[in-house]
Amino acid sequence: MKGIHHEMKSTKWKKALTKKSLQKQLAQVCGLMSPYAFAQVLRKLIESKDPWLWLAGHCFVGIDPSNHEGQFNAIFNDDQHPDNYIDQAKFLESLDQWVKSSAFQKIYKNYVRQEQQLAHSLFEYIKDLNKIYSKLMVIRIDLSYGEIYTDDWESELRVLNDWDLFHTYTANSFKDSFIGYASKFEYGADKGIHIHTLLFFDGSAVRQDVTIAKHLGEHWKNTITQGAGIYFNANTLEYKVRMKHCAVGVFKRNDADFLVGAKEIAKYFAKKDPIVRLAVPGLTQTLRRSSLTLQQKVMLEKRLASEKRDAMTSSG
């Protein structure tokens, strides 16, 4: 996202709201939260450390509780229906003041810093794995739910348990090759709750990343979610060729092009979803990942020592 100050300087908020970065964040938060805009939730939003939830909470103040969707539609889409009337100038002026406030700026800066730290940490973890193993297999699967017609099925209430079952099945099924993971929980208006997943394997001990991804995706779909699950296999050739720097598949040690792609994936996984923690009870971290085991740390130290000796030998 571009610098927040660059977007916030303009007093023409109708123009600013058409900018993809601001509109996507604020409109999604306001739109998805509109059914829940009552005092208890508003208090949580206003006290939130997430800048977009904080901003949405303050935006709800003064909006008609019985017609949130209509009034937000009037703001973002120029809806002139009389039932949806709202003083746009007053709303946007208030929004302008909230965004310029020191409170929002402080929350936003902390938010950006945390995302940067998460991205750096995840990238360093992936880079270490690529250094430890002569071949690193990376599988990406996006896990979600289809249309569910039973009243007692709530994906938001079961997704954490479903993820634990998926992770356990992967670890048990590939005991000799599964070496780590990263998962990002998101919530969208169209897809609902979904999980972006990276799975790491010792590429010297296992083959056929596309087949493994399909096997795990089918287990999610047919067994864990009892037929209600959906998955996207990002290891197919059709998807790989779309990537400028491919970071899924099998890669040799210290693969420079892979590391470029892995850095971009790490940035994406580190971006926080402002909705999902409200939608999923008990979810405290939107990004989950494993860390190096003691054995992997020893392997990394040996690899670094070997590279240092090689560098000294070549320079001598």
Rosetta blueprint (number, residue, H / E / L):
1 M L
2 K L
3 G L
4 I H
5 H H
6 H H
7 E H
8 M H
9 K L
10 S L
11 T L
12 K L
13 W H
14 K H
15 K H
16 A H
17 L L
18 T L
19 K L
20 K H
21 S H
22 L H
23 Q H
24 K H
25 Q H
26 L H
27 A H
28 Q H
29 V H
30 C H
31 G H
32 L H
33 M H
34 S H
35 P H
36 Y H
37 A L
38 F L
39 A H
40 Q H
41 V H
42 L H
43 R H
44 K H
45 L H
46 I H
47 E L
48 S L
49 K L
50 D L
51 P H
52 W H
53 L H
54 W H
55 L H
56 A H
57 G H
58 H H
59 C H
60 F H
61 V L
62 G L
63 I L
64 D L
65 P L
66 S L
67 N L
68 H H
69 E H
70 G H
71 Q H
72 F H
73 N H
74 A H
75 I H
76 F H
77 N H
78 D L
79 D L
80 Q L
81 H L
82 P H
83 D H
84 N H
85 Y L
86 I L
87 D L
88 Q H
89 A H
90 K H
91 F H
92 L H
93 E H
94 S H
95 L H
96 D H
97 Q H
98 W H
99 V H
100 K H
101 S L
102 S H
103 A H
104 F H
105 Q H
106 K H
107 I H
108 Y H
109 K H
110 N H
111 Y H
112 V H
113 R H
114 Q H
115 E H
116 Q H
117 Q H
118 L H
119 A H
120 H H
121 S H
122 L H
123 F H
124 E H
125 Y H
126 I H
127 K H
128 D H
129 L H
130 N H
131 K H
132 I H
133 Y L
134 S L
135 K E
136 L E
137 M E
138 V E
139 I E
140 R E
141 I E
142 D E
143 L E
144 S E
145 Y E
146 G L
147 E L
148 I L
149 Y L
150 T L
151 D L
152 D L
153 W L
154 E L
155 S H
156 E H
157 L H
158 R H
159 V H
160 L H
161 N H
162 D H
163 W H
164 D H
165 L H
166 F H
167 H H
168 T H
169 Y H
170 T H
171 A H
172 N H
173 S H
174 F L
175 K L
176 D L
177 S L
178 F E
179 I E
180 G E
181 Y E
182 A E
183 S E
184 K E
185 F E
186 E E
187 Y E
188 G E
189 A L
190 D L
191 K L
192 G E
193 I E
194 H E
195 I E
196 H E
197 T E
198 L E
199 L E
200 F E
201 F E
202 D E
203 G L
204 S L
205 A L
206 V L
207 R L
208 Q L
209 D H
210 V H
211 T H
212 I H
213 A H
214 K H
215 H H
216 L H
217 G H
218 E H
219 H H
220 W H
221 K H
222 N H
223 T H
224 I H
225 T L
226 Q L
227 G L
228 A L
229 G E
230 I E
231 Y E
232 F E
233 N E
234 A L
235 N L
236 T L
237 L H
238 E H
239 Y H
240 K H
241 V L
242 R L
243 M L
244 K L
245 H L
246 C L
247 A L
248 V L
249 G E
250 V E
251 F E
252 K E
253 R L
254 N L
255 D L
256 A H
257 D H
258 F H
259 L H
260 V H
261 G H
262 A H
263 K H
264 E H
265 I H
266 A H
267 K H
268 Y H
269 F H
270 A H
271 K L
272 K L
273 D L
274 P L
275 I L
276 V H
277 R H
278 L H
279 A H
280 V L
281 P L
282 G L
283 L L
284 T L
285 Q L
286 T L
287 L E
288 R E
289 R E
290 S L
291 S L
292 L L
293 T L
294 L H
295 Q H
296 Q H
297 K H
298 V H
299 M H
300 L H
301 E H
302 K H
303 R H
304 L H
305 A H
306 S H
307 E H
308 K H
309 R H
310 D H
311 A H
312 M H
313 T H
314 S H
315 S H
316 G L
